[in-house]
Amino acid sequence: MNSTKPASRTSATVNIAAILVIIAAAMAARSIITPFLMAIFFSIIMAQPIYWLEKHKIPQGVGIFLVFGLVLLVVFGFGGIISESLSTFSQDAPAYGAKLNDIGLGLIGYLNDHGFNISKDQLTTLLDPSKIMSYTAGILTELGSLMGNMALIVFTIIFLLLELNSFNLKVKAIVKGNVDSIAYLSRIGKSIRHYLAIKTMVSLLTGLLVYIGLLIVGIDYAILWALIAFLLNYIPNFGSIIAGIPAVLFALVQLGPAGFFWAVIVYVAVNMSIGNIVEPKMMGHGMGLSTLIVFISLIFWGFVLGTVGMFLSVPLTMVLKIMFEQNKRMNWMAIILGTQDDAVSILNEHDKDKELVS
């Protein structure tokens, strides 16, 4: 009895040490891992229309060419427009930042005249409004650094798509027809594909509505703010909020308080309707993760893998949850990662088993 406890403690210590080593290795190899992760998840999304084309008697090679060609056409088509807008915005950003800084200082002066005692130096040191405009370009610059590996990502996607059928056969050969193992791997692929496909459609709709709304308001660089809204919508909880900050501040600089007000209305209306009505309805059964875990996973994967980790935090955590569910020793981790409904269903099943036994 006594020898079992030290052994179990040693095993737990070894497991924790192994996890820490893996995390450290992932952080050290971030520049290599993130392009491959992006390629894998893009491949999962594109595999669905390729399978659909195959079912309609279109050869796999032709399907890959059509789907991949369409994606590249859209990317390069919008890329030229966005690149031109970004270039112009980057040149004008210092002037807009200076105007925003003047507005901030004017607000501080107004408050001080009405009995408040706010130090301009302290406030500008703590929060420099001029930096917020350059922060917008910083978001896109960091994402652009990932695009520097575009050639690696593109070729990896192509090879992954060409190996679709081969990969399925290899998986079946590895598990040797084990029904549980096949269902387990199939569930991982289906969960990731479902989440990323729905999230992509929702993000596209968010970007489109933001673009239309800002055009109606009359805010410049609407395509740029729409791109930021589309990209950051992949980041759960805070992405849509972060996306709106530079746009509404720019509206304040360009159009004054009225422009600021209407820009806020656009972002609130779009995000409330998408986040509370459209996305839950399209997502169906949901992500299977608690809200707290989604937030923690955002921080954790962002720390380990940077910006890409924040974008892929939910699917990566979903994969871990499914893996934990298949391991009896780690099943408690799957329960922690899951929702309250998952815990209730497990308790109900346990009660039913007890009733059958009695």
TILUM-914407 format. One record per residue (C-alpha): residue in three letters; x negated, y negated, z. Coordinates in Angstrom, 2 decimals. Each point is the difference from the previous one (the first is absolute). Layout:
<dokols>
<dokol resn="ALA" x="X" y="Y" z="Z"/>
...
</dokols>
This chain:
<dokols>
<dokol resn="MET" x="0.00" y="0.00" z="0.00"/>
<dokol resn="ASN" x="-2.75" y="-2.44" z="0.95"/>
<dokol resn="SER" x="-2.01" y="0.72" z="-3.12"/>
<dokol resn="THR" x="2.97" y="-0.82" z="-2.23"/>
<dokol resn="LYS" x="0.36" y="-3.59" z="1.19"/>
<dokol resn="PRO" x="-3.61" y="-1.04" z="-0.71"/>
<dokol resn="ALA" x="0.24" y="1.67" z="-3.40"/>
<dokol resn="SER" x="3.19" y="-1.89" z="-0.87"/>
<dokol resn="ARG" x="-1.54" y="-3.26" z="1.20"/>
<dokol resn="THR" x="-3.10" y="0.66" z="-2.10"/>
<dokol resn="SER" x="2.20" y="0.75" z="-3.03"/>
<dokol resn="ALA" x="1.92" y="-3.27" z="0.48"/>
<dokol resn="THR" x="-3.26" y="-1.94" z="0.37"/>
<dokol resn="VAL" x="-1.39" y="1.58" z="-3.17"/>
<dokol resn="ASN" x="3.20" y="-0.84" z="-1.91"/>
<dokol resn="ILE" x="-0.08" y="-3.64" z="1.14"/>
<dokol resn="ALA" x="-3.70" y="-0.26" z="-0.88"/>
<dokol resn="ALA" x="0.70" y="1.47" z="-3.44"/>
<dokol resn="ILE" x="2.81" y="-2.49" z="-0.61"/>
<dokol resn="LEU" x="-2.27" y="-2.91" z="0.99"/>
<dokol resn="VAL" x="-2.74" y="1.27" z="-2.32"/>
<dokol resn="ILE" x="2.49" y="0.28" z="-2.89"/>
<dokol resn="ILE" x="1.28" y="-3.55" z="0.65"/>
<dokol resn="ALA" x="-3.57" y="-1.36" z="0.12"/>
<dokol resn="ALA" x="-0.87" y="1.84" z="-3.23"/>
<dokol resn="ALA" x="3.14" y="-1.36" z="-1.72"/>
<dokol resn="MET" x="-0.90" y="-3.55" z="1.03"/>
<dokol resn="ALA" x="-3.58" y="0.43" z="-1.23"/>
<dokol resn="ALA" x="1.18" y="1.43" z="-3.34"/>
<dokol resn="ARG" x="2.89" y="-2.46" z="-0.39"/>
<dokol resn="SER" x="-1.25" y="-1.35" z="-3.35"/>
<dokol resn="ILE" x="0.03" y="3.53" z="-1.44"/>
<dokol resn="ILE" x="3.14" y="1.34" z="1.67"/>
<dokol resn="THR" x="2.39" y="-2.88" z="-0.75"/>
<dokol resn="PRO" x="-0.21" y="0.14" z="-3.84"/>
<dokol resn="PHE" x="0.64" y="3.77" z="0.09"/>
<dokol resn="LEU" x="2.92" y="-0.45" z="2.41"/>
<dokol resn="MET" x="1.52" y="-2.60" z="-2.33"/>
<dokol resn="ALA" x="-0.50" y="2.32" z="-2.97"/>
<dokol resn="ILE" x="1.63" y="2.92" z="1.83"/>
<dokol resn="PHE" x="3.06" y="-2.00" z="1.02"/>
<dokol resn="PHE" x="0.38" y="-1.60" z="-3.45"/>
<dokol resn="SER" x="-0.19" y="3.49" z="-1.49"/>
<dokol resn="ILE" x="2.74" y="1.23" z="2.33"/>
<dokol resn="ILE" x="2.27" y="-2.84" z="-1.16"/>
<dokol resn="MET" x="-0.74" y="0.55" z="-3.71"/>
<dokol resn="ALA" x="0.39" y="3.77" z="0.27"/>
<dokol resn="GLN" x="3.76" y="-0.31" z="0.43"/>
<dokol resn="PRO" x="0.79" y="-1.57" z="-3.43"/>
<dokol resn="ILE" x="-2.52" y="2.40" z="-1.59"/>
<dokol resn="TYR" x="1.85" y="3.00" z="1.46"/>
<dokol resn="TRP" x="3.27" y="-1.55" z="-1.20"/>
<dokol resn="LEU" x="-1.37" y="-0.30" z="-3.55"/>
<dokol resn="GLU" x="-1.23" y="3.61" z="0.14"/>
<dokol resn="LYS" x="3.51" y="1.18" z="0.90"/>
<dokol resn="HIS" x="1.20" y="-1.76" z="-3.15"/>
<dokol resn="LYS" x="-2.39" y="2.04" z="-2.21"/>
<dokol resn="ILE" x="-2.71" y="-2.67" z="-0.26"/>
<dokol resn="PRO" x="-3.54" y="1.45" z="0.31"/>
<dokol resn="GLN" x="-1.93" y="-0.93" z="3.13"/>
<dokol resn="GLY" x="-2.79" y="-1.75" z="-1.94"/>
<dokol resn="VAL" x="2.51" y="-2.19" z="-1.84"/>
<dokol resn="GLY" x="1.84" y="-0.73" z="3.26"/>
<dokol resn="ILE" x="-3.23" y="-1.08" z="1.70"/>
<dokol resn="PHE" x="-0.84" y="-2.23" z="-2.94"/>
<dokol resn="LEU" x="3.46" y="-1.63" z="0.00"/>
<dokol resn="VAL" x="0.23" y="-0.56" z="3.78"/>
<dokol resn="PHE" x="-3.59" y="-1.13" z="0.43"/>
<dokol resn="GLY" x="0.17" y="-2.20" z="-3.10"/>
<dokol resn="LEU" x="3.18" y="-1.68" z="1.25"/>
<dokol resn="VAL" x="-1.59" y="-0.68" z="3.42"/>
<dokol resn="LEU" x="-3.13" y="-1.48" z="-1.60"/>
<dokol resn="LEU" x="2.11" y="-2.12" z="-2.36"/>
<dokol resn="VAL" x="1.94" y="-1.49" z="2.92"/>
<dokol resn="VAL" x="-3.15" y="-0.53" z="2.09"/>
<dokol resn="PHE" x="-1.98" y="-1.71" z="-2.76"/>
<dokol resn="GLY" x="3.04" y="-1.94" z="-1.24"/>
<dokol resn="PHE" x="0.74" y="-1.56" z="3.37"/>
<dokol resn="GLY" x="-3.70" y="-0.06" z="0.89"/>
<dokol resn="GLY" x="-0.73" y="-2.69" z="-2.58"/>
<dokol resn="ILE" x="2.83" y="-2.24" z="1.22"/>
<dokol resn="ILE" x="-0.90" y="0.47" z="3.66"/>
<dokol resn="SER" x="-3.72" y="-0.48" z="-0.63"/>
<dokol resn="GLU" x="0.64" y="-3.35" z="-1.66"/>
<dokol resn="SER" x="2.27" y="-1.13" z="2.87"/>
<dokol resn="LEU" x="-2.54" y="1.15" z="2.59"/>
<dokol resn="SER" x="-2.82" y="-1.85" z="-1.75"/>
<dokol resn="THR" x="1.98" y="-3.26" z="-0.07"/>
<dokol resn="PHE" x="1.14" y="0.42" z="3.60"/>
<dokol resn="SER" x="-3.56" y="0.66" z="1.21"/>
<dokol resn="GLN" x="-1.13" y="-3.27" z="-1.57"/>
<dokol resn="ASP" x="2.86" y="-1.96" z="1.56"/>
<dokol resn="ALA" x="-0.06" y="1.76" z="3.41"/>
<dokol resn="PRO" x="-2.37" y="-2.50" z="1.72"/>
<dokol resn="ALA" x="2.24" y="-2.94" z="-0.97"/>
<dokol resn="TYR" x="3.13" y="1.79" z="1.19"/>
<dokol resn="GLY" x="-1.81" y="0.98" z="3.19"/>
<dokol resn="ALA" x="-0.97" y="-3.62" z="0.65"/>
<dokol resn="LYS" x="3.62" y="-1.14" z="-0.49"/>
<dokol resn="LEU" x="1.18" y="2.71" z="2.38"/>
<dokol resn="ASN" x="-2.60" y="-1.10" z="2.54"/>
<dokol resn="ASP" x="1.26" y="-3.60" z="-0.26"/>
<dokol resn="ILE" x="3.56" y="1.21" z="0.60"/>
<dokol resn="GLY" x="-1.15" y="1.90" z="3.10"/>
<dokol resn="LEU" x="-1.84" y="-3.02" z="1.38"/>
<dokol resn="GLY" x="3.01" y="-2.19" z="-0.70"/>
<dokol resn="LEU" x="2.22" y="2.39" z="1.95"/>
<dokol resn="ILE" x="-2.43" y="-0.05" z="2.94"/>
<dokol resn="GLY" x="-0.01" y="-3.81" z="-0.05"/>
<dokol resn="TYR" x="3.81" y="-0.08" z="-0.02"/>
<dokol resn="LEU" x="0.18" y="2.36" z="3.00"/>
<dokol resn="ASN" x="-2.60" y="-2.01" z="1.92"/>
<dokol resn="ASP" x="1.99" y="-3.19" z="-0.61"/>
<dokol resn="HIS" x="3.01" y="1.68" z="1.59"/>
<dokol resn="GLY" x="-1.61" y="0.99" z="3.29"/>
<dokol resn="PHE" x="-1.97" y="3.13" z="-0.91"/>
<dokol resn="ASN" x="-3.70" y="0.16" z="0.76"/>
<dokol resn="ILE" x="-1.53" y="2.10" z="-2.79"/>
<dokol resn="SER" x="-3.69" y="-0.28" z="-0.88"/>
<dokol resn="LYS" x="-0.51" y="-0.19" z="-3.75"/>
<dokol resn="ASP" x="-3.50" y="1.46" z="0.24"/>
<dokol resn="GLN" x="1.13" y="2.96" z="2.10"/>
<dokol resn="LEU" x="2.95" y="0.77" z="-2.23"/>
<dokol resn="THR" x="-1.93" y="-0.25" z="-3.24"/>
<dokol resn="THR" x="-2.72" y="2.23" z="1.46"/>
<dokol resn="LEU" x="2.58" y="2.54" z="1.12"/>
<dokol resn="LEU" x="2.11" y="-0.18" z="-3.14"/>
<dokol resn="ASP" x="-1.40" y="-1.73" z="-3.06"/>
<dokol resn="PRO" x="2.88" y="-0.30" z="-2.50"/>
<dokol resn="SER" x="-2.43" y="-0.49" z="-2.88"/>
<dokol resn="LYS" x="-1.30" y="3.53" z="0.51"/>
<dokol resn="ILE" x="3.44" y="1.53" z="-0.52"/>
<dokol resn="MET" x="0.01" y="-0.80" z="-3.71"/>
<dokol resn="SER" x="-3.44" y="1.55" z="-0.47"/>
<dokol resn="TYR" x="1.25" y="3.01" z="1.99"/>
<dokol resn="THR" x="2.39" y="0.71" z="-2.89"/>
<dokol resn="ALA" x="-2.88" y="0.26" z="-2.44"/>
<dokol resn="GLY" x="-1.83" y="2.12" z="2.60"/>
<dokol resn="ILE" x="2.76" y="2.63" z="-0.04"/>
<dokol resn="LEU" x="-0.23" y="0.34" z="-3.76"/>
<dokol resn="THR" x="-3.81" y="-0.08" z="0.05"/>
<dokol resn="GLU" x="-0.10" y="2.96" z="2.39"/>
<dokol resn="LEU" x="2.44" y="1.90" z="-2.18"/>
<dokol resn="GLY" x="-2.05" y="-1.05" z="-3.02"/>
<dokol resn="SER" x="-3.08" y="1.64" z="1.51"/>
<dokol resn="LEU" x="1.90" y="3.26" z="-0.15"/>
<dokol resn="MET" x="0.76" y="-0.68" z="-3.65"/>
<dokol resn="GLY" x="-3.76" y="-0.09" z="-0.53"/>
<dokol resn="ASN" x="0.24" y="3.78" z="0.32"/>
<dokol resn="MET" x="2.78" y="0.06" z="-2.58"/>
<dokol resn="ALA" x="-1.99" y="2.15" z="-2.43"/>
<dokol resn="LEU" x="-0.58" y="2.63" z="2.70"/>
<dokol resn="ILE" x="3.69" y="-0.12" z="1.01"/>
<dokol resn="VAL" x="1.23" y="0.26" z="-3.60"/>
<dokol resn="PHE" x="-2.19" y="2.98" z="-0.92"/>
<dokol resn="THR" x="0.83" y="1.77" z="3.26"/>
<dokol resn="ILE" x="3.73" y="-0.45" z="-0.68"/>
<dokol resn="ILE" x="-0.40" y="1.36" z="-3.53"/>
<dokol resn="PHE" x="-1.88" y="3.10" z="1.16"/>
<dokol resn="LEU" x="2.46" y="0.59" z="2.85"/>
<dokol resn="LEU" x="2.96" y="-0.21" z="-2.38"/>
<dokol resn="LEU" x="-1.67" y="2.35" z="-2.48"/>
<dokol resn="GLU" x="-0.50" y="2.51" z="2.83"/>
<dokol resn="LEU" x="3.63" y="-0.09" z="1.17"/>
<dokol resn="ASN" x="0.95" y="3.51" z="-1.17"/>
<dokol resn="SER" x="-3.41" y="1.41" z="0.88"/>
<dokol resn="PHE" x="0.21" y="-1.45" z="3.49"/>
<dokol resn="ASN" x="3.42" y="1.59" z="0.61"/>
<dokol resn="LEU" x="-1.33" y="3.41" z="-1.06"/>
<dokol resn="LYS" x="-3.09" y="-0.36" z="2.19"/>
<dokol resn="VAL" x="2.13" y="-0.90" z="3.03"/>
<dokol resn="LYS" x="2.18" y="3.10" z="-0.55"/>
<dokol resn="ALA" x="-3.13" y="2.14" z="-0.35"/>
<dokol resn="ILE" x="-1.45" y="-1.41" z="3.23"/>
<dokol resn="VAL" x="3.14" y="0.64" z="2.08"/>
<dokol resn="LYS" x="0.54" y="3.32" z="-1.87"/>
<dokol resn="GLY" x="3.74" y="-0.41" z="-0.32"/>
<dokol resn="ASN" x="0.56" y="-0.90" z="3.65"/>
<dokol resn="VAL" x="3.44" y="-1.62" z="-0.14"/>
<dokol resn="ASP" x="-0.53" y="-2.08" z="3.17"/>
<dokol resn="SER" x="-3.33" y="-1.39" z="-1.24"/>
<dokol resn="ILE" x="1.42" y="-0.87" z="-3.42"/>
<dokol resn="ALA" x="3.00" y="-1.72" z="1.61"/>
<dokol resn="TYR" x="-2.35" y="-1.86" z="2.34"/>
<dokol resn="LEU" x="-2.19" y="-1.36" z="-2.82"/>
<dokol resn="SER" x="3.05" y="-0.75" z="-2.11"/>
<dokol resn="ARG" x="1.48" y="-2.01" z="2.86"/>
<dokol resn="ILE" x="-3.16" y="-2.11" z="0.29"/>
<dokol resn="GLY" x="0.06" y="-0.84" z="-3.72"/>
<dokol resn="LYS" x="3.73" y="-0.65" z="-0.03"/>
<dokol resn="SER" x="-0.13" y="-2.29" z="3.07"/>
<dokol resn="ILE" x="-2.86" y="-2.09" z="-1.41"/>
<dokol resn="ARG" x="1.59" y="-0.16" z="-3.45"/>
<dokol resn="HIS" x="3.38" y="-1.00" z="1.43"/>
<dokol resn="TYR" x="-1.43" y="-2.74" z="2.20"/>
<dokol resn="LEU" x="-2.37" y="-1.50" z="-2.57"/>
<dokol resn="ALA" x="2.53" y="0.13" z="-2.85"/>
<dokol resn="ILE" x="2.71" y="-1.71" z="2.08"/>
<dokol resn="LYS" x="-2.46" y="-2.50" z="1.48"/>
<dokol resn="THR" x="-1.26" y="-0.90" z="-3.48"/>
<dokol resn="MET" x="3.52" y="-0.63" z="-1.31"/>
<dokol resn="VAL" x="0.92" y="-2.02" z="3.10"/>
<dokol resn="SER" x="-3.21" y="-2.04" z="-0.26"/>
<dokol resn="LEU" x="0.63" y="-0.71" z="-3.68"/>
<dokol resn="LEU" x="3.53" y="-1.16" z="0.82"/>
<dokol resn="THR" x="-1.36" y="-2.18" z="2.84"/>
<dokol resn="GLY" x="-2.56" y="-1.63" z="-2.29"/>
<dokol resn="LEU" x="2.60" y="-0.57" z="-2.72"/>
<dokol resn="LEU" x="2.51" y="-1.62" z="2.36"/>
<dokol resn="VAL" x="-2.70" y="-2.19" z="1.58"/>
<dokol resn="TYR" x="-1.12" y="-1.08" z="-3.49"/>
<dokol resn="ILE" x="3.55" y="-0.92" z="-1.07"/>
<dokol resn="GLY" x="0.74" y="-1.78" z="3.28"/>
<dokol resn="LEU" x="-3.20" y="-2.09" z="-0.07"/>
<dokol resn="LEU" x="0.58" y="-0.88" z="-3.66"/>
<dokol resn="ILE" x="3.46" y="-1.31" z="0.89"/>
<dokol resn="VAL" x="-1.45" y="-2.04" z="2.87"/>
<dokol resn="GLY" x="-2.67" y="-1.34" z="-2.38"/>
<dokol resn="ILE" x="-3.16" y="1.18" z="1.78"/>
<dokol resn="ASP" x="-3.15" y="0.28" z="-2.11"/>
<dokol resn="TYR" x="-1.93" y="3.28" z="-0.36"/>
<dokol resn="ALA" x="3.17" y="2.04" z="0.57"/>
<dokol resn="ILE" x="-1.60" y="3.00" z="-1.75"/>
<dokol resn="LEU" x="-2.88" y="-0.12" z="2.49"/>
<dokol resn="TRP" x="2.27" y="-0.06" z="3.06"/>
<dokol resn="ALA" x="2.08" y="2.80" z="-1.53"/>
<dokol resn="LEU" x="-3.13" y="2.12" z="-0.50"/>
<dokol resn="ILE" x="-0.99" y="-0.53" z="3.65"/>
<dokol resn="ALA" x="3.55" y="0.91" z="1.09"/>
<dokol resn="PHE" x="-0.12" y="3.17" z="-2.12"/>
<dokol resn="LEU" x="-3.40" y="1.13" z="1.28"/>
<dokol resn="LEU" x="0.45" y="-0.84" z="3.69"/>
<dokol resn="ASN" x="3.44" y="1.61" z="0.10"/>
<dokol resn="TYR" x="-1.89" y="3.33" z="0.12"/>
<dokol resn="ILE" x="-1.32" y="-1.01" z="3.43"/>
<dokol resn="PRO" x="2.72" y="0.96" z="2.51"/>
<dokol resn="ASN" x="1.52" y="-2.44" z="2.50"/>
<dokol resn="PHE" x="-2.25" y="-3.01" z="-0.62"/>
<dokol resn="GLY" x="-0.79" y="0.06" z="-3.73"/>
<dokol resn="SER" x="3.06" y="-1.95" z="-1.13"/>
<dokol resn="ILE" x="-0.49" y="-2.58" z="2.78"/>
<dokol resn="ILE" x="-3.66" y="-0.55" z="-0.90"/>
<dokol resn="ALA" x="0.94" y="-0.30" z="-3.69"/>
<dokol resn="GLY" x="2.41" y="-2.84" z="0.71"/>
<dokol resn="ILE" x="-2.33" y="-2.22" z="2.07"/>
<dokol resn="PRO" x="-2.19" y="-1.44" z="-2.81"/>
<dokol resn="ALA" x="2.97" y="-0.43" z="-2.33"/>
<dokol resn="VAL" x="2.14" y="-2.01" z="2.42"/>
<dokol resn="LEU" x="-2.99" y="-2.15" z="1.02"/>
<dokol resn="PHE" x="-0.73" y="-0.65" z="-3.68"/>
<dokol resn="ALA" x="3.66" y="-0.97" z="-0.45"/>
<dokol resn="LEU" x="-0.42" y="-2.48" z="2.87"/>
<dokol resn="VAL" x="-3.01" y="-1.57" z="-1.72"/>
<dokol resn="GLN" x="1.57" y="-0.10" z="-3.46"/>
<dokol resn="LEU" x="3.64" y="-0.85" z="0.72"/>
<dokol resn="GLY" x="0.05" y="-1.21" z="3.60"/>
<dokol resn="PRO" x="2.35" y="1.14" z="2.80"/>
<dokol resn="ALA" x="2.85" y="0.82" z="-2.41"/>
<dokol resn="GLY" x="-2.23" y="2.31" z="-2.03"/>
<dokol resn="PHE" x="-1.27" y="1.60" z="3.21"/>
<dokol resn="PHE" x="3.58" y="0.61" z="1.16"/>
<dokol resn="TRP" x="1.16" y="1.60" z="-3.24"/>
<dokol resn="ALA" x="-3.13" y="2.15" z="-0.28"/>
<dokol resn="VAL" x="0.66" y="1.34" z="3.51"/>
<dokol resn="ILE" x="3.61" y="0.72" z="-1.02"/>
<dokol resn="VAL" x="-1.22" y="1.95" z="-3.06"/>
<dokol resn="TYR" x="-2.41" y="2.18" z="1.98"/>
<dokol resn="VAL" x="2.43" y="0.61" z="2.87"/>
<dokol resn="ALA" x="2.84" y="0.89" z="-2.37"/>
<dokol resn="VAL" x="-2.15" y="2.33" z="-2.12"/>
<dokol resn="ASN" x="-1.67" y="1.77" z="2.91"/>
<dokol resn="MET" x="3.20" y="0.35" z="2.03"/>
<dokol resn="SER" x="1.94" y="1.46" z="-2.92"/>
<dokol resn="ILE" x="-2.82" y="2.28" z="-1.14"/>
<dokol resn="GLY" x="-1.16" y="1.09" z="3.45"/>
<dokol resn="ASN" x="3.42" y="0.51" z="1.59"/>
<dokol resn="ILE" x="2.18" y="1.11" z="-2.92"/>
<dokol resn="VAL" x="-1.84" y="1.12" z="-3.13"/>
<dokol resn="GLU" x="-3.06" y="1.81" z="1.40"/>
<dokol resn="PRO" x="1.78" y="2.04" z="2.72"/>
<dokol resn="LYS" x="2.62" y="1.10" z="-2.53"/>
<dokol resn="MET" x="-2.62" y="1.02" z="-2.59"/>
<dokol resn="MET" x="-2.33" y="1.61" z="2.56"/>
<dokol resn="GLY" x="2.80" y="2.33" z="1.09"/>
<dokol resn="HIS" x="-1.22" y="2.25" z="2.80"/>
<dokol resn="GLY" x="-2.70" y="-2.52" z="0.85"/>
<dokol resn="MET" x="-3.70" y="0.42" z="0.64"/>
<dokol resn="GLY" x="0.38" y="2.29" z="3.02"/>
<dokol resn="LEU" x="-2.25" y="-2.32" z="2.05"/>
<dokol resn="SER" x="0.90" y="-2.11" z="3.01"/>
<dokol resn="THR" x="-0.22" y="-3.78" z="-0.36"/>
<dokol resn="LEU" x="-2.75" y="-0.17" z="2.63"/>
<dokol resn="ILE" x="-2.06" y="2.64" z="-1.83"/>
<dokol resn="VAL" x="0.38" y="-1.89" z="-3.30"/>
<dokol resn="PHE" x="-1.42" y="-3.10" z="1.71"/>
<dokol resn="ILE" x="-2.84" y="1.91" z="1.69"/>
<dokol resn="SER" x="-0.85" y="1.83" z="-3.23"/>
<dokol resn="LEU" x="-0.23" y="-3.35" z="-1.79"/>
<dokol resn="ILE" x="-2.63" y="-1.17" z="2.49"/>
<dokol resn="PHE" x="-1.85" y="3.33" z="0.10"/>
<dokol resn="TRP" x="-0.27" y="0.64" z="-3.75"/>
<dokol resn="GLY" x="-0.79" y="-3.67" z="-0.59"/>
<dokol resn="PHE" x="-2.87" y="0.31" z="2.47"/>
<dokol resn="VAL" x="-1.29" y="3.22" z="-1.59"/>
<dokol resn="LEU" x="0.54" y="-0.68" z="-3.72"/>
<dokol resn="GLY" x="0.53" y="-3.76" z="-0.22"/>
<dokol resn="THR" x="2.68" y="-1.53" z="-2.23"/>
<dokol resn="VAL" x="0.64" y="3.25" z="-1.88"/>
<dokol resn="GLY" x="0.60" y="1.74" z="3.33"/>
<dokol resn="MET" x="2.69" y="-2.57" z="0.84"/>
<dokol resn="PHE" x="1.71" y="0.60" z="-3.35"/>
<dokol resn="LEU" x="-0.09" y="3.80" z="0.42"/>
<dokol resn="SER" x="0.51" y="0.13" z="3.78"/>
<dokol resn="VAL" x="3.49" y="1.48" z="-0.18"/>
<dokol resn="PRO" x="-0.65" y="2.82" z="-2.53"/>
<dokol resn="LEU" x="-3.27" y="0.92" z="1.74"/>
<dokol resn="THR" x="1.79" y="0.23" z="3.36"/>
<dokol resn="MET" x="2.83" y="2.01" z="-1.60"/>
<dokol resn="VAL" x="-2.57" y="2.54" z="-1.22"/>
<dokol resn="LEU" x="-1.46" y="0.29" z="3.51"/>
<dokol resn="LYS" x="3.48" y="0.49" z="1.48"/>
<dokol resn="ILE" x="0.82" y="2.82" z="-2.41"/>
<dokol resn="MET" x="-3.38" y="1.64" z="0.70"/>
<dokol resn="PHE" x="0.59" y="-0.21" z="3.75"/>
<dokol resn="GLU" x="3.45" y="1.60" z="-0.42"/>
<dokol resn="GLN" x="-1.62" y="3.09" z="-1.53"/>
<dokol resn="ASN" x="-2.41" y="0.45" z="2.91"/>
<dokol resn="LYS" x="1.61" y="1.23" z="3.25"/>
<dokol resn="ARG" x="-2.79" y="-1.48" z="2.11"/>
<dokol resn="MET" x="0.42" y="-3.42" z="-1.63"/>
<dokol resn="ASN" x="3.80" y="0.04" z="-0.24"/>
<dokol resn="TRP" x="0.23" y="-2.42" z="2.92"/>
<dokol resn="MET" x="-1.84" y="-2.58" z="-2.13"/>
<dokol resn="ALA" x="2.60" y="0.39" z="-2.75"/>
<dokol resn="ILE" x="2.74" y="-0.68" z="2.59"/>
<dokol resn="ILE" x="-1.80" y="-3.17" z="1.16"/>
<dokol resn="LEU" x="-0.37" y="-1.21" z="-3.59"/>
<dokol resn="GLY" x="3.62" y="0.82" z="-0.83"/>
<dokol resn="THR" x="3.23" y="-1.84" z="0.70"/>
<dokol resn="GLN" x="2.40" y="0.28" z="2.92"/>
<dokol resn="ASP" x="2.38" y="1.99" z="-2.22"/>
<dokol resn="ASP" x="-2.75" y="2.58" z="-0.59"/>
<dokol resn="ALA" x="-0.51" y="0.41" z="3.75"/>
<dokol resn="VAL" x="3.76" y="0.33" z="0.59"/>
<dokol resn="SER" x="0.32" y="2.69" z="-2.70"/>
<dokol resn="ILE" x="-2.90" y="1.96" z="1.54"/>
<dokol resn="LEU" x="1.64" y="-0.17" z="3.45"/>
<dokol resn="ASN" x="3.35" y="1.11" z="-1.47"/>
<dokol resn="GLU" x="-1.65" y="2.98" z="-1.69"/>
<dokol resn="HIS" x="-1.72" y="0.89" z="3.29"/>
<dokol resn="ASP" x="3.36" y="-0.13" z="1.85"/>
<dokol resn="LYS" x="1.61" y="2.23" z="-2.64"/>
<dokol resn="ASP" x="-2.81" y="2.55" z="0.36"/>
<dokol resn="LYS" x="0.48" y="0.02" z="3.77"/>
<dokol resn="GLU" x="3.75" y="0.58" z="-0.42"/>
<dokol resn="LEU" x="-0.62" y="2.93" z="-2.37"/>
<dokol resn="VAL" x="-2.45" y="1.56" z="2.44"/>
<dokol resn="SER" x="2.38" y="-0.39" z="2.93"/>
</dokols>
